[in-house]
């Protein structure tokens, strides 16, 4: 728009108002307000007429002056009208700019997140079982564009962030794939030891090797203990069978329940072997049950 130019002349070009005003004020000040005689009343009535005429004259003079300044008043009104219109338009536009900036940044962020999701999608299934929330965390993307200038600045900032995340994903994916190969090479007989695959995949290679060795070694130790336990149980069973045959071959008279109970109780007190004590306690419990049945 061109430069706005306004020139006014605010001078009163011709008036006798000051003389006329002084003459009226002199008449007002000399007016007799104490009415007593006929002359006083007559003079007062004339003053009333003069003052009324003066009021009309002043009112008409003011209207005439206002009419002479109408162009200036119209200009002022037009200036106010255009000023208000410009203000309202400015405020509306400012609000629209603010809203649209937020919308544009939101679109840029969502596009960047969508790009990261596509990059994650082409990774291995093992990688997808890991924690990938950081790479699509909207708050991180919004934080990255905070303080940037314009849409181009925001886009450049998010391109930089996406490249950083892609590099991290590539490195992490390589570690996970390496761990997956190590886990897949574990012998089938030990595969049940590694059901927590997602956790194992995210370990450092050295830590994964240590855990694999520890679990397999522990498995072998447990198996050895189980085998030893089975061997011991077999020997105990054989011993019981042998003892049973020996007892059957002996020509001995069986004792009564009370006598047997007393002997077993004495043996429990005398023995230091835990397993023998447990076996004798079982026999004692069976005898007590038998005695209770007889009594019932």
Secondary structure, DSSP 8 states (H G I E B T S, - for coil): -------------S--HHHHHHHHHHHHHT------SHHHHHHHHHHHHHHHHHHHHHHHHHHHHHHHTHHHHHHHHHHHHHHHHHHHHHHHHHHHHHHHHHHHHHHHHHHHHHHHHHHHHTS-HHHHTS--GGGG-HHHHHHHHTT--HHHHHHHHHHHHHHHHHHHHHHHHHHHHHHHHHHHTS-GGGGGGG--HHHHHTS-HHHHHHHHHHHHHHHHHHHHHHHHHHHHHHHHHHHHHHHHHHHHHS------HHHHHHHHHHHHHH---HHHHHHHHHHHHHHHHHHHHHH-
